[in-house]
């Protein structure tokens, strides 16, 4: 009975995974899919715990290959503990994080001997995904897929397409004519969906990712120190290393306004960059061992192995990619051939009979607990499977009790993290709809209280507090009241203090990320003239951001603007010149440099810089700015 319940639950989770998304979190897709898998893994473990308590037996496998998934998890865990600045965020990362790996590892264990039903569920999901892709293709509307990214759709449909082809080839000798016909129809529809998904990719395969050359540069950067070479730069910390490897060529590309990326272009390179050689070697051993086991079961599996290898080298990491890897490679290699039409549930009666028969067999040991371990010599349980009889040692009932307590604690903390995502999304919706700022504030506050370890919560909350302070302060200018009330002044002070605290909290979570320092600089810059020492904090924060992202012209332009406002034109000139060097085709940098030179009475250079501004501006897109620059150029020339 328990096997059947677990089989139904697992099949339902696998079927739902590609299709599941909810618009109640900032990321509709990966976040909700991760929590779906987490809920499924917890329920499966809970059912197993209840089964142990009722049957008073623990049956488990003792195989070397069961260790490999957890060696990789240990490698990722080591990277998080040793090098990741924000450990909680690294654990919860849906694209490549510890919780993702642990969840998929546990689910892959339950996949054993349930291959056919799970593959059928995946085929049905691929049919629906293909239908959705075809629908949006013929409507010629914006791309949409329940999987989220275009790359994920192409990878998933490509995988199911290969698997369906292998099933057709494996079962060619079968006498089930209707089943073979349905398989071919499913294959044809999936093929259509795959072709369309590739068509979606063709214009810009990776519009939100950098060129592969920068991904390779980021990977090479970790070998500069022994620690980063072994353990990487830390899970969920890719942005900090990308800012270090940018060059002048990057500033001439279309990506120049994107200060950093969170993912490598290649999954293999991403694993190496974030978890080091320890992570890559453990993953390689995991892949190699289970790929070999899978090919032994079915020679056609070599096609799938080649496909997965290609995908891991070419595509960025994602929950969908690791889902395919753990489900098929690990689960399939540990159980029966997943392309086979026979499933273990049809043999449940035989297994139960064998289980009763095996109770007469004991594995003899020289230890005092020699009768606690029983080997099953028939049915599904093999000589490598072991059974602990809890009746013989009641103290072992602590095992399921500890598992149950652990599941309760895990569920509680996962619930809090998901609730935080829900509150944060509510705040963004309220802001987009221009609702009362109090609604935005309250929901962001609840998000931070529910999970204070997410940097984007802290950064956004600091900006919201700054917005509240500015809105109240602006009442004096927009109303007839000469002075703000005592309560308004108190609210402004509290909001300013909260903005500073939240910005500093984000830096405390990860002080290696330049954007966190930029946010602190922005907060203090808005408080110059209001908060004591705000100018010094602004300058030092921008300087720290420049150290972490030395090729970013925006930080230098902003810091130059701070010095310009203070009348320190020599310092302003130095940073504006640096911005011009980093991005020579940026009109804004030349414009600020022109006015700084004008203030320093270097009129000739000011004229040259303003002429450069006019040359760089587009006469159609920047008509207003062009007219302004031309007038100011004439003003400069009068001073010659």
C-alpha positions as CSV (number, residue, x, y, z in Angstrom):
1,X,0.0,0.0,0.0
2,X,2.7,2.4,1.0
3,X,4.6,1.7,-2.3
4,X,1.5,2.5,-4.3
5,X,0.9,5.8,-2.4
6,X,4.5,6.8,-2.9
7,X,4.3,5.9,-6.6
8,X,1.2,7.9,-7.2
9,X,2.6,10.9,-5.3
10,X,5.9,10.8,-7.2
11,X,4.2,10.4,-10.6
12,X,2.0,13.4,-9.8
13,X,5.0,15.6,-8.8
14,X,6.9,14.6,-11.9
15,X,3.9,15.3,-14.1
16,X,3.2,18.7,-12.5
17,X,6.8,20.0,-12.3
18,X,7.2,21.2,-16.0
19,X,3.7,22.8,-15.9
20,X,3.7,24.3,-12.4
21,X,4.0,28.0,-11.9
22,X,2.3,30.6,-9.7
23,X,2.1,34.4,-10.1
24,X,2.4,35.0,-6.4
25,X,6.2,35.2,-6.2
26,X,8.6,37.5,-8.0
27,X,9.9,34.6,-10.0
28,X,6.8,32.7,-11.2
29,X,8.6,29.6,-12.4
30,X,11.8,28.4,-10.7
31,X,10.9,29.5,-7.2
32,X,7.5,27.7,-7.2
33,X,8.9,24.6,-8.9
34,X,11.6,24.3,-6.2
35,X,9.0,24.5,-3.5
36,X,6.8,22.0,-5.3
37,X,9.7,19.5,-5.4
38,X,10.5,20.4,-1.7
39,X,6.9,19.7,-0.7
40,X,7.0,16.4,-2.6
41,X,10.2,15.3,-1.1
42,X,9.0,16.1,2.4
43,X,5.7,14.2,1.8
44,X,7.6,11.2,0.4
45,X,9.9,11.1,3.5
46,X,6.9,11.5,5.8
47,X,5.1,8.5,4.2
48,X,8.3,6.5,4.5
49,X,8.5,7.5,8.2
50,X,4.9,6.4,8.8
51,X,5.6,3.2,7.0
52,X,8.6,2.5,9.3
53,X,6.5,3.1,12.4
54,X,3.7,0.9,11.2
55,X,5.8,-2.0,9.8
56,X,8.5,-1.6,12.4
57,X,11.1,-2.2,9.7
58,X,13.7,-0.1,7.9
59,X,14.7,-1.3,4.5
60,X,17.5,0.5,2.7
61,X,20.1,0.0,-0.1
62,X,23.8,-0.4,0.7
63,X,25.5,0.4,-2.6
64,X,28.5,2.4,-3.5
65,X,26.7,4.4,-6.1
66,X,24.3,5.7,-3.5
67,X,27.1,7.7,-2.1
68,X,28.0,9.8,-5.2
69,X,25.0,12.2,-5.1
70,X,25.8,13.1,-1.5
71,X,29.5,13.6,-2.3
72,X,28.5,16.3,-4.7
73,X,26.1,17.7,-2.1
74,X,29.0,17.7,0.4
75,X,31.2,19.6,-2.2
76,X,28.5,22.2,-2.7
77,X,28.0,22.4,1.1
78,X,31.8,22.9,1.6
79,X,31.8,25.8,-0.9
80,X,28.9,27.4,0.9
81,X,30.5,27.1,4.3
82,X,34.0,28.1,3.3
83,X,33.5,30.7,0.6
84,X,29.9,31.8,0.1
85,X,29.3,35.2,1.8
86,X,25.5,34.7,2.0
87,X,25.0,31.1,3.1
88,X,21.2,31.1,3.4
89,X,20.7,32.6,0.0
90,X,23.2,30.1,-1.4
91,X,21.2,27.2,0.1
92,X,17.9,28.4,-1.4
93,X,19.3,29.3,-4.9
94,X,16.9,27.6,-7.3
95,X,19.3,27.4,-10.2
96,X,22.3,25.9,-8.4
97,X,21.9,25.6,-4.6
98,X,22.3,23.1,-1.8
99,X,18.6,22.6,-1.2
100,X,17.9,22.0,-4.8
101,X,20.6,19.3,-4.9
102,X,19.4,17.6,-1.7
103,X,15.7,17.7,-2.8
104,X,16.5,16.2,-6.2
105,X,18.8,13.5,-4.6
106,X,16.0,12.3,-2.4
107,X,13.4,12.3,-5.2
108,X,15.8,10.3,-7.4
109,X,16.0,7.6,-4.8
110,X,12.2,7.2,-4.9
111,X,12.3,7.1,-8.7
112,X,13.8,3.6,-8.5
113,X,11.6,0.9,-9.9
114,X,9.0,3.4,-10.8
115,X,10.5,4.4,-14.1
116,X,7.8,3.6,-16.6
117,X,5.0,5.6,-14.8
118,X,7.3,8.6,-14.3
119,X,8.4,8.6,-17.9
120,X,4.7,8.4,-19.0
121,X,4.0,11.4,-16.8
122,X,6.9,13.3,-18.4
123,X,5.6,12.5,-21.8
124,X,2.2,13.8,-21.0
125,X,3.8,17.0,-19.6
126,X,5.8,17.4,-22.8
127,X,2.7,17.1,-24.8
128,X,1.1,19.9,-23.0
129,X,4.2,22.0,-23.2
130,X,4.4,21.4,-26.9
131,X,0.7,22.4,-27.3
132,X,1.4,25.6,-25.5
133,X,4.4,26.4,-27.6
134,X,2.5,25.7,-30.8
135,X,-0.4,27.9,-29.6
136,X,1.8,30.9,-28.9
137,X,3.8,30.3,-32.1
138,X,0.7,30.6,-34.4
139,X,-0.7,33.5,-32.4
140,X,2.6,35.3,-33.1
141,X,2.5,36.7,-29.6
142,X,5.2,37.0,-26.9
143,X,6.9,33.8,-25.8
144,X,5.4,32.0,-22.9
145,X,6.1,28.6,-21.3
146,X,5.3,27.2,-17.9
147,X,9.0,26.2,-17.7
148,X,10.0,29.8,-17.8
149,X,13.1,30.4,-19.8
150,X,13.3,29.6,-23.5
151,X,16.4,27.5,-23.0
152,X,14.6,25.4,-20.4
153,X,11.8,24.7,-22.8
154,X,14.2,23.6,-25.6
155,X,16.3,21.5,-23.2
156,X,13.3,19.7,-21.7
157,X,11.5,19.0,-25.0
158,X,14.8,17.8,-26.5
159,X,15.2,15.4,-23.6
160,X,11.7,14.0,-23.8
161,X,12.0,13.7,-27.6
162,X,15.2,11.6,-27.3
163,X,13.6,9.5,-24.5
164,X,10.4,8.9,-26.6
165,X,12.6,7.9,-29.5
166,X,14.5,5.4,-27.4
167,X,11.2,3.9,-26.1
168,X,9.9,3.4,-29.6
169,X,13.2,1.7,-30.6
170,X,13.3,-0.4,-27.5
171,X,9.7,-1.6,-27.8
172,X,9.6,-2.2,-31.5
173,X,9.1,-5.9,-31.0
174,X,6.2,-5.4,-28.7
175,X,2.8,-6.7,-29.8
176,X,0.9,-3.7,-28.3
177,X,-0.1,-2.0,-31.6
178,X,-2.2,0.8,-30.0
179,X,0.6,1.6,-27.5
180,X,3.2,1.9,-30.3
181,X,0.8,4.1,-32.3
182,X,0.3,6.4,-29.3
183,X,4.0,6.6,-28.8
184,X,4.6,7.7,-32.4
185,X,1.9,10.3,-32.1
186,X,3.4,11.6,-28.9
187,X,6.8,11.7,-30.5
188,X,5.5,13.7,-33.5
189,X,3.8,16.3,-31.3
190,X,6.8,16.6,-29.1
191,X,9.0,17.0,-32.2
192,X,6.8,19.9,-33.4
193,X,7.1,21.6,-30.0
194,X,10.8,21.1,-29.9
195,X,11.3,22.7,-33.4
196,X,9.2,25.7,-32.3
197,X,11.2,26.0,-29.1
198,X,14.4,26.1,-31.1
199,X,12.8,28.6,-33.4
200,X,12.1,30.8,-30.3
201,X,15.9,30.6,-29.4
202,X,17.3,31.4,-32.9
203,X,17.1,35.2,-32.9
204,X,18.9,35.6,-29.5
205,X,19.7,32.3,-27.8
206,X,20.9,33.9,-24.6
207,X,19.6,37.4,-24.4
208,X,20.2,37.7,-20.6
209,X,23.6,36.0,-20.5
210,X,27.1,37.3,-21.4
211,X,29.2,35.9,-24.2
212,X,30.9,32.5,-23.5
213,X,34.4,34.2,-23.6
214,X,33.5,36.2,-20.4
215,X,32.2,33.0,-18.7
216,X,35.5,31.3,-19.4
217,X,37.4,34.4,-18.0
218,X,35.4,34.2,-14.9
219,X,36.2,30.5,-14.5
220,X,39.9,31.1,-14.9
221,X,39.8,33.8,-12.2
222,X,39.3,31.2,-9.5
223,X,42.7,29.7,-10.0
224,X,44.5,32.8,-8.7
225,X,44.2,31.5,-5.1
226,X,44.3,27.9,-3.8
227,X,41.1,28.3,-1.7
228,X,39.0,29.5,-4.6
229,X,40.6,26.9,-6.9
230,X,39.5,24.1,-4.6
231,X,36.2,25.4,-3.3
232,X,35.3,28.1,-5.8
233,X,34.2,31.6,-5.1
234,X,31.1,30.4,-3.4
235,X,27.6,29.3,-4.4
236,X,25.3,32.2,-5.3
237,X,28.4,34.5,-5.6
238,X,29.0,34.5,-9.4
239,X,28.2,38.2,-9.7
240,X,31.2,39.1,-7.5
241,X,33.7,37.4,-9.8
242,X,32.1,38.6,-13.1
243,X,32.6,42.2,-12.1
244,X,36.4,41.6,-11.8
245,X,36.9,40.1,-15.2
246,X,35.1,42.7,-17.3
247,X,37.2,44.7,-19.8
248,X,37.0,47.8,-22.0
249,X,35.4,45.7,-24.8
250,X,32.5,44.8,-22.5
251,X,31.6,48.5,-22.2
252,X,31.3,48.7,-26.0
253,X,28.8,45.8,-26.0
254,X,25.0,45.9,-25.5
255,X,25.5,44.5,-22.0
256,X,27.5,47.5,-20.7
257,X,24.6,48.8,-18.5
258,X,24.3,45.4,-16.8
259,X,26.9,45.5,-14.1
260,X,27.0,41.8,-13.5
261,X,25.4,38.4,-14.1
262,X,24.3,35.7,-11.6
263,X,24.8,32.7,-13.9
264,X,27.6,31.4,-16.1
265,X,26.8,30.7,-19.7
266,X,27.8,27.0,-19.2
267,X,26.6,24.8,-16.4
268,X,29.9,23.0,-16.2
269,X,31.8,26.3,-16.0
270,X,29.3,27.5,-13.4
271,X,29.8,24.5,-11.2
272,X,33.6,24.9,-11.4
273,X,33.5,28.7,-10.8
274,X,31.2,28.5,-7.7
275,X,32.2,25.2,-6.1
276,X,35.7,24.8,-7.4
277,X,37.6,21.7,-8.4
278,X,36.0,19.7,-5.5
279,X,32.6,20.5,-6.9
280,X,33.5,19.8,-10.5
281,X,35.3,16.5,-9.8
282,X,32.5,15.2,-7.6
283,X,30.0,16.1,-10.3
284,X,32.1,14.5,-13.0
285,X,32.4,11.3,-11.0
286,X,28.6,11.4,-10.3
287,X,27.9,11.9,-14.0
288,X,30.4,9.3,-15.2
289,X,29.4,6.5,-12.8
290,X,25.7,6.8,-13.4
291,X,26.0,7.3,-17.1
292,X,28.0,4.0,-17.3
293,X,25.4,2.2,-15.2
294,X,22.6,3.5,-17.4
295,X,24.3,2.5,-20.7
296,X,24.8,-1.0,-19.2
297,X,21.0,-1.3,-18.9
298,X,20.3,0.0,-22.4
299,X,22.9,0.7,-25.1
300,X,20.6,3.4,-26.6
301,X,21.1,5.5,-23.5
302,X,24.3,6.6,-24.9
303,X,22.3,9.1,-27.0
304,X,20.8,10.6,-23.9
305,X,24.2,10.8,-22.3
306,X,25.7,12.6,-25.2
307,X,22.7,15.0,-25.2
308,X,23.1,15.8,-21.5
309,X,26.8,16.3,-21.9
310,X,26.1,18.8,-24.7
311,X,23.5,20.6,-22.7
312,X,25.7,20.9,-19.6
313,X,28.5,22.5,-21.6
314,X,26.4,24.9,-23.7
315,X,23.4,25.9,-21.5
316,X,23.4,27.8,-18.2
317,X,22.4,26.0,-14.9
318,X,18.7,25.8,-14.1
319,X,16.4,23.8,-11.9
320,X,15.0,22.1,-15.1
321,X,18.4,20.9,-16.2
322,X,19.3,19.4,-12.8
323,X,15.8,17.9,-12.6
324,X,16.4,16.0,-15.8
325,X,19.9,15.0,-14.7
326,X,18.9,13.7,-11.2
327,X,15.6,12.1,-12.3
328,X,16.9,10.1,-15.3
329,X,20.6,9.6,-14.8
330,X,20.6,8.9,-11.1
331,X,17.1,7.5,-10.7
332,X,17.2,5.5,-13.9
333,X,20.7,4.0,-13.3
334,X,19.8,3.0,-9.7
335,X,16.6,1.2,-10.7
336,X,15.4,-0.7,-13.8
337,X,15.8,0.5,-17.4
338,X,13.3,3.4,-17.5
339,X,12.6,2.8,-21.2
340,X,11.2,-0.6,-20.4
341,X,7.5,-1.1,-20.5
342,X,7.4,-3.1,-17.4
343,X,7.0,-1.4,-14.0
344,X,7.7,-2.5,-10.5
345,X,4.2,-1.8,-9.2
346,X,2.9,-4.8,-11.2
347,X,5.2,-7.0,-9.1
348,X,4.2,-5.7,-5.7
349,X,2.5,-8.9,-4.7
350,X,5.6,-10.9,-5.5
351,X,7.8,-8.5,-3.6
352,X,5.6,-8.7,-0.5
353,X,5.7,-12.5,-0.7
354,X,9.5,-12.4,-1.0
355,X,9.7,-10.0,1.9
356,X,7.9,-12.4,4.2
357,X,10.1,-15.3,2.9
358,X,13.3,-13.3,3.6
359,X,12.6,-13.0,7.3
360,X,14.1,-16.4,7.8
361,X,17.5,-15.1,6.5
362,X,19.9,-13.2,8.7
363,X,23.2,-11.6,8.0
364,X,25.5,-13.0,10.6
365,X,27.8,-10.5,12.3
366,X,30.3,-10.7,15.2
367,X,28.7,-7.6,16.8
368,X,26.1,-7.8,19.6
369,X,23.3,-6.7,17.2
370,X,23.9,-9.6,14.8
371,X,20.1,-10.3,14.3
372,X,19.2,-6.6,13.6
373,X,20.3,-6.7,10.0
374,X,18.4,-8.9,7.6
375,X,19.2,-9.5,3.9
376,X,16.4,-10.2,1.4
377,X,17.4,-12.8,-1.1
378,X,14.4,-12.7,-3.4
379,X,12.1,-10.2,-5.1
380,X,12.9,-6.5,-5.4
381,X,15.2,-6.5,-2.3
382,X,18.5,-7.9,-3.3
383,X,21.6,-9.0,-1.4
384,X,22.7,-5.4,-1.4
385,X,19.5,-4.3,0.5
386,X,19.3,-4.4,4.2
387,X,16.5,-4.4,6.7
388,X,16.5,-3.3,10.3
389,X,13.8,-4.9,12.5
390,X,12.8,-2.3,15.1
391,X,11.0,-5.0,17.2
392,X,14.4,-6.4,18.2
393,X,15.7,-3.0,19.4
394,X,13.0,-0.5,20.5
395,X,15.7,2.2,20.9
396,X,15.9,2.3,17.1
397,X,12.4,3.9,17.0
398,X,14.3,7.1,17.7
399,X,15.4,7.0,14.0
400,X,11.9,7.7,12.5
401,X,11.1,10.0,15.4
402,X,14.2,12.1,14.6
403,X,13.3,12.1,10.9
404,X,9.8,13.3,11.7
405,X,11.1,16.1,13.9
406,X,13.6,17.1,11.2
407,X,10.7,17.2,8.6
408,X,8.6,19.4,10.8
409,X,11.5,21.9,11.4
410,X,12.4,21.9,7.7
411,X,8.7,22.5,6.7
412,X,8.5,25.4,9.1
413,X,11.6,27.2,7.7
414,X,10.7,26.5,4.1
415,X,7.2,27.9,4.8
416,X,8.7,31.1,6.2
417,X,11.0,31.5,3.1
418,X,8.1,31.0,0.8
419,X,5.9,33.4,2.8
420,X,8.7,36.0,2.4
421,X,8.6,35.6,-1.3
422,X,4.8,36.0,-1.3
423,X,4.9,39.2,0.8
424,X,7.7,40.6,-1.4
425,X,5.7,40.0,-4.6
426,X,2.6,41.7,-3.0
427,X,4.7,44.7,-2.3
428,X,5.9,44.9,-5.9
429,X,2.4,44.6,-7.1
430,X,1.2,47.4,-4.8
431,X,4.0,49.6,-6.1
432,X,3.2,48.8,-9.7
433,X,-0.4,49.7,-9.1
434,X,0.6,52.9,-7.3
435,X,-1.3,51.8,-4.2
436,X,-0.8,53.4,-0.8
437,X,2.9,53.4,0.1
438,X,2.0,51.9,3.5
439,X,0.9,48.7,1.7
440,X,4.2,48.5,0.0
441,X,6.1,49.2,3.2
442,X,4.1,46.7,5.3
443,X,4.5,43.8,2.9
444,X,8.3,44.4,2.4
445,X,8.7,44.6,6.2
446,X,6.9,41.2,6.5
447,X,9.1,39.8,3.8
448,X,12.3,40.9,5.6
449,X,11.0,39.6,9.0
450,X,10.1,36.2,7.4
451,X,13.5,35.8,5.7
452,X,16.1,38.5,6.6
453,X,18.8,36.8,4.6
454,X,17.7,37.7,1.1
455,X,19.7,40.6,-0.3
456,X,17.1,41.9,-2.8
457,X,14.6,42.2,0.1
458,X,17.0,44.4,2.0
459,X,18.0,46.5,-0.9
460,X,14.4,47.1,-2.1
461,X,13.3,47.8,1.5
462,X,16.1,50.4,1.9
463,X,14.9,52.1,-1.3
464,X,11.3,52.1,-0.1
465,X,12.2,53.7,3.2
466,X,14.2,56.3,1.2
467,X,11.1,56.9,-1.0
468,X,8.9,57.4,2.1
469,X,11.3,60.0,3.5
470,X,11.5,61.9,0.2
471,X,7.8,61.8,-0.3
472,X,7.1,63.3,3.1
473,X,9.9,65.9,2.7
474,X,8.4,67.0,-0.6
475,X,5.1,68.0,1.0
476,X,6.7,71.2,2.1
477,X,7.3,72.2,-1.5
478,X,4.0,71.0,-2.9
479,X,1.7,72.3,-0.1
480,X,1.2,75.7,1.4
481,X,2.5,74.5,4.8
482,X,5.8,76.2,5.6
483,X,7.0,73.6,8.1
484,X,6.4,69.9,8.5
485,X,4.6,68.6,11.5
486,X,6.5,67.0,14.4
487,X,5.1,63.6,13.4
488,X,6.2,64.1,9.8
489,X,9.8,65.0,10.9
490,X,9.9,62.0,13.2
491,X,8.7,59.7,10.3
492,X,11.3,61.1,8.0
493,X,14.0,60.5,10.6
494,X,12.9,56.9,11.2
495,X,12.6,56.2,7.4
496,X,16.1,57.6,6.8
497,X,17.5,55.5,9.6
498,X,15.7,52.4,8.3
499,X,17.0,53.1,4.8
500,X,20.6,53.2,6.0
501,X,20.2,50.1,8.2
502,X,18.7,48.0,5.5
503,X,21.3,49.1,2.9
504,X,24.0,48.2,5.4
505,X,22.3,44.9,6.2
506,X,22.5,44.0,2.5
507,X,26.3,44.6,2.6
508,X,26.6,42.6,5.7
509,X,25.0,39.7,3.9
510,X,27.4,40.0,0.9
511,X,30.1,42.7,1.0
512,X,31.6,41.2,-2.2
513,X,28.8,42.5,-4.5
514,X,29.4,45.9,-6.0
515,X,25.6,46.6,-6.4
516,X,25.1,46.4,-2.6
517,X,27.7,49.2,-2.1
518,X,26.1,51.2,-4.9
519,X,22.8,51.0,-3.1
520,X,24.3,52.2,0.1
521,X,26.0,55.1,-1.8
522,X,22.6,56.0,-3.4
523,X,20.9,56.0,0.0
524,X,23.5,58.3,1.6
525,X,23.7,60.5,-1.5
526,X,20.0,61.3,-1.1
527,X,20.6,62.2,2.5
528,X,23.5,64.7,1.9
529,X,22.7,67.9,3.7
530,X,20.2,66.0,6.0
531,X,22.2,63.3,7.7
532,X,25.6,64.1,9.3
533,X,28.5,62.5,7.5
534,X,26.3,61.4,4.5
535,X,28.7,62.9,2.0
536,X,31.7,60.9,3.4
537,X,29.7,57.7,3.4
538,X,28.6,58.3,-0.2
539,X,32.1,58.8,-1.4
540,X,33.5,55.8,0.5
541,X,30.6,53.5,-0.7
542,X,31.2,54.5,-4.3
543,X,34.9,53.9,-3.9
544,X,34.3,50.4,-2.5
545,X,31.9,49.7,-5.5
546,X,34.7,50.8,-7.9
547,X,37.2,48.5,-6.2
548,X,34.8,45.6,-6.7
549,X,33.7,46.6,-10.3
550,X,36.7,48.6,-11.7
551,X,35.4,48.6,-15.3
552,X,32.1,50.1,-14.5
553,X,31.9,53.7,-15.9
554,X,28.6,54.4,-14.1
555,X,30.1,54.3,-10.6
556,X,32.9,56.8,-11.6
557,X,30.3,59.1,-13.2
558,X,28.2,59.1,-10.0
559,X,31.2,59.6,-7.8
560,X,32.3,62.5,-10.0
561,X,28.8,63.9,-9.7
562,X,29.1,63.9,-5.9
563,X,32.4,65.8,-6.0
564,X,30.9,68.3,-8.6
565,X,28.0,69.1,-6.2
566,X,30.5,69.8,-3.5
567,X,32.5,72.1,-5.7
568,X,35.5,69.8,-5.8
569,X,36.1,70.2,-9.5
570,X,39.5,68.6,-9.6
571,X,38.3,65.4,-8.1
572,X,35.2,65.5,-10.3
573,X,37.3,66.0,-13.4
574,X,39.4,63.0,-12.5
575,X,36.5,60.6,-12.2
576,X,34.7,62.0,-15.3
577,X,37.8,61.5,-17.3
578,X,38.0,57.9,-16.1
579,X,34.4,57.3,-17.1
580,X,35.2,58.7,-20.6
581,X,38.2,56.4,-20.9
582,X,36.1,53.4,-19.9
583,X,33.3,54.2,-22.3
584,X,34.3,56.8,-25.0
585,X,30.9,56.6,-26.7
586,X,28.9,57.7,-23.7
587,X,27.5,61.2,-24.2
588,X,26.6,61.6,-20.5
589,X,30.3,61.1,-19.4
590,X,31.5,63.7,-22.0
591,X,28.8,66.1,-21.0
592,X,29.7,66.1,-17.3
593,X,33.4,66.4,-18.1
594,X,32.6,69.4,-20.3
595,X,30.9,71.3,-17.5
596,X,33.6,70.4,-15.1
597,X,36.2,71.7,-17.4
598,X,34.1,74.8,-17.9
599,X,34.0,75.4,-14.1
600,X,37.8,75.0,-14.1
601,X,38.1,77.7,-16.9
602,X,39.5,75.1,-19.3
603,X,37.2,76.4,-22.0
604,X,39.0,75.0,-25.0
605,X,38.7,71.4,-23.7
606,X,35.1,72.1,-22.5
607,X,34.2,73.1,-26.1
608,X,35.8,69.9,-27.5
609,X,34.0,67.7,-25.0
610,X,30.6,69.4,-25.8
611,X,31.2,68.9,-29.5
612,X,31.8,65.3,-28.8
613,X,28.5,65.1,-27.0
614,X,26.7,66.5,-30.0
615,X,28.4,64.0,-32.3
616,X,27.4,61.1,-30.1
617,X,23.7,62.1,-29.6
618,X,21.1,60.7,-32.0
619,X,19.2,63.5,-33.7
620,X,15.9,61.6,-33.6
621,X,16.1,59.7,-30.2
622,X,17.9,62.5,-28.3
623,X,16.4,65.6,-30.0
624,X,15.8,67.5,-26.7
625,X,19.3,66.7,-25.3
626,X,20.9,67.6,-28.6
627,X,19.2,71.0,-28.7
628,X,20.3,71.6,-25.1
629,X,23.9,70.6,-25.8
630,X,24.0,72.9,-28.9
631,X,22.9,75.9,-26.9
632,X,25.4,75.2,-24.1
633,X,28.2,74.8,-26.7
634,X,27.4,78.3,-28.0
635,X,27.5,79.5,-24.4
636,X,31.0,77.9,-24.0
637,X,32.2,79.5,-27.2
638,X,31.3,83.0,-26.0
639,X,33.9,82.5,-23.2
640,X,36.8,81.7,-25.6
